[in-house]
Amino acid sequence: MNKRISDILFYLGLFLLIVGVIGLSFMAFFAMIGLPLFITGSVLILITKKKLKIKLISISSGLVTILLFWVIWTWSKTVTPETFLISKNYRGKVNIIHGQRCGETLKMNKDRLIYSVPNDGVLIVSDDIETGLINHKFYLIDSNGTKTELPTMDVRDFNEKWTTEKNLNEPSRDKLGVFHSGRVGSSTSTSNSKKYSYQEFYISTYSDLTDKFDFKYERKFDSILDIKLADCIEMK
């Protein structure tokens, strides 16, 4: 390989490597193409006649850029860790309404926000909702303050007639856990027509999600929520 071809391959490899770095970091949606480009660019750089030091600096600079980007991005998108305390015997939907002046102010414990969910499943807080990469822990708590941690569960882990790829390790449908963790949304207050943000989840078994917490349950729960929010606003 003569010097001219080596230089062409080196700069071509450097170009592909840079495009790959962009695809693997700043344009994450381009990652499926960015990774092959990064690998191809690295290979082209390595087969050239450039000094080994220059080759390693070129490739390692790309790797460091990708790693730094994801570390900084993850840090910037991670919200304050949150802990949810729910009554031991509570089953059903939990809805937390944020940004209400009449609501409770959340307390911190060991750098985690603490949500003490009342027995009706509706908690109104003054703190604004945070969105991003979540760190949630859920506990059932009894009258003595004893806590039992609940697992976070995913409805996609359970097999149904329409499931195309069956889960060979399907969890028990009677196992109690937290479903739809991290679900957030917005709605409008019936008392003052103002929008508010909320997060919600269910304390349930998979079997009870549809058998017990159906449309009628949802209507009843929403009615309790609307009345409680209206009373909170009026008291303020």
C-alpha positions in Angstrom: 0.0 0.0 0.0 1.5 3.3 -1.1 1.3 6.5 0.9 -1.3 8.1 -1.3 -3.7 5.2 -0.9 -2.9 5.0 2.8 -3.8 8.7 3.3 -7.1 8.3 1.3 -8.1 5.3 3.5 -7.1 7.1 6.7 -9.2 10.2 5.9 -12.1 8.1 4.6 -11.9 6.1 7.8 -11.7 9.2 9.9 -14.8 10.6 8.1 -16.8 7.4 8.7 -15.6 7.3 12.3 -16.9 10.8 12.9 -20.2 10.1 11.3 -20.4 7.0 13.4 -19.7 9.0 16.6 -22.5 11.4 15.6 -24.9 8.5 15.0 -24.0 6.8 18.3 -24.4 10.0 20.4 -25.9 13.2 19.2 -28.3 11.4 16.8 -29.2 8.3 18.7 -32.0 7.4 16.3 -29.1 6.9 13.8 -27.4 4.3 16.0 -28.2 1.3 13.8 -26.2 2.9 11.0 -23.8 4.7 13.2 -22.3 1.6 14.7 -21.3 -0.1 11.4 -19.9 3.2 10.2 -17.8 3.6 13.4 -16.5 0.0 13.1 -15.7 0.4 9.3 -14.0 3.7 9.9 -11.9 2.2 12.7 -10.8 -0.7 10.6 -9.8 1.6 7.7 -7.7 3.7 10.1 -6.0 0.6 11.5 -5.0 -0.8 8.1 -3.3 2.4 7.0 0.4 3.2 7.3 -0.1 6.0 9.8 1.8 5.8 13.1 0.1 3.5 15.7 -0.2 6.5 18.1 -2.2 8.5 15.5 -4.4 5.5 14.9 -5.1 4.9 18.5 -5.7 8.6 19.3 -8.2 8.9 16.4 -10.2 5.8 17.5 -10.0 6.4 21.2 -11.1 10.1 20.8 -14.3 8.8 19.1 -14.9 6.3 21.9 -14.4 8.9 24.6 -16.8 11.3 22.9 -19.5 8.7 22.8 -19.0 7.7 26.4 -18.9 11.3 27.6 -22.0 12.1 25.7 -24.0 9.2 27.2 -22.7 9.9 30.8 -23.7 13.5 30.6 -27.0 12.8 28.9 -28.0 10.2 31.4 -27.0 12.5 34.3 -29.0 15.4 32.8 -32.1 13.3 32.2 -32.2 11.4 35.5 -34.9 12.7 37.9 -34.8 12.7 41.6 -35.2 9.2 43.0 -38.7 8.6 44.3 -40.1 6.2 47.0 -43.8 5.4 47.2 -45.3 4.2 50.5 -48.7 2.5 50.1 -51.0 1.1 52.8 -50.5 -2.7 53.2 -54.0 -3.6 52.2 -54.5 -1.1 49.3 -55.1 -2.6 45.9 -55.9 -0.6 42.8 -54.9 2.6 41.0 -52.7 5.2 42.6 -52.8 8.7 41.1 -50.5 11.5 42.2 -51.5 15.0 41.2 -48.6 17.5 40.9 -48.2 21.2 41.0 -51.2 22.1 43.3 -50.6 24.8 45.9 -53.2 23.1 48.2 -51.2 19.9 48.1 -48.7 18.4 50.4 -45.0 19.3 50.1 -42.9 16.2 49.5 -40.2 15.4 52.0 -36.7 14.0 51.2 -35.1 11.0 52.9 -31.6 9.9 51.9 -31.8 11.9 48.7 -35.2 10.3 47.7 -38.6 12.0 47.4 -41.1 10.3 49.7 -44.7 9.8 48.6 -47.1 8.7 51.4 -50.1 7.5 49.5 -53.4 7.8 51.4 -56.0 5.0 51.6 -58.1 6.3 48.7 -55.1 6.1 46.3 -55.2 9.8 45.5 -52.3 12.0 46.6 -52.2 15.8 45.8 -48.7 17.4 46.1 -47.4 20.9 45.5 -44.2 19.7 43.9 -44.1 19.9 40.1 -43.7 16.6 38.2 -40.3 15.6 37.0 -39.9 13.6 33.8 -36.9 11.7 32.6 -35.1 8.6 33.6 -36.8 7.3 36.7 -35.6 5.6 39.8 -38.7 4.3 41.6 -39.1 2.1 44.7 -42.5 0.9 46.0 -43.3 -0.4 49.5 -46.4 -1.6 51.2 -46.4 -0.3 54.8 -48.4 -1.6 57.8 -49.6 0.2 60.9 -46.3 -0.5 62.7 -44.3 1.1 59.9 -42.9 -2.2 58.6 -42.2 -2.0 54.9 -42.4 -4.7 52.2 -40.9 -3.8 48.8 -43.0 -4.5 45.8 -41.6 -5.6 42.4 -42.2 -3.6 39.3 -44.0 -5.7 36.7 -44.7 -5.4 33.0 -47.8 -6.6 31.3 -45.8 -7.6 28.3 -44.2 -10.4 30.3 -47.5 -12.2 30.3 -48.8 -14.5 27.6 -52.1 -13.9 25.9 -53.8 -15.5 22.9 -52.5 -12.6 20.7 -48.9 -12.8 22.0 -46.7 -13.5 19.1 -43.5 -14.4 21.0 -44.4 -16.4 24.1 -42.5 -15.7 27.4 -41.2 -19.0 28.6 -40.6 -17.5 32.0 -44.0 -15.9 32.5 -44.5 -14.7 36.1 -47.4 -15.9 38.2 -50.6 -14.0 37.4 -51.3 -13.9 41.1 -48.1 -12.3 42.1 -48.6 -8.8 43.6 -46.6 -6.0 42.1 -46.6 -2.5 40.6 -47.9 -2.2 37.0 -47.5 0.8 34.7 -44.8 2.4 36.8 -43.7 5.7 35.3 -46.9 6.4 33.5 -47.5 10.2 33.4 -50.1 12.4 31.8 -52.2 15.6 32.1 -55.8 16.2 32.7 -58.2 19.1 33.5 -59.7 19.9 36.9 -63.5 19.9 36.9 -63.5 22.6 39.6 -61.5 25.3 37.9 -60.9 23.9 34.4 -57.1 24.2 34.9 -54.8 21.5 33.5 -52.6 19.5 35.9 -50.0 16.9 35.5 -50.1 13.5 37.2 -48.4 10.2 37.5 -50.1 6.9 38.2 -49.6 3.2 38.7 -51.5 0.1 39.9 -50.9 -2.1 42.9 -52.3 -5.3 41.6 -51.8 -8.8 40.3 -51.9 -9.3 36.6 -55.2 -11.2 36.9 -56.9 -8.4 38.8 -55.8 -5.7 36.3 -58.7 -6.5 34.0 -60.9 -8.6 36.3 -61.3 -6.1 39.1 -60.0 -2.7 37.8 -62.3 -2.4 34.8 -64.3 0.5 33.4 -66.6 0.8 36.4 -63.7 0.9 38.8 -62.0 3.6 36.7 -65.2 5.7 36.7 -65.5 5.4 40.5 -61.9 6.2 41.0 -62.0 9.3 38.8 -65.0 10.5 40.7 -63.1 10.2 44.0 -60.2 12.0 42.4 -62.3 14.9 41.1 -64.0 15.5 44.4 -60.8 15.4 46.4 -59.0 17.8 44.0 -62.0 20.2 44.1 -62.1 20.1 47.9 -58.4 20.7 48.0 -58.6 23.8 45.7 -61.5 25.2 47.6 -59.8 24.9 51.0 -56.8 26.8 49.7 
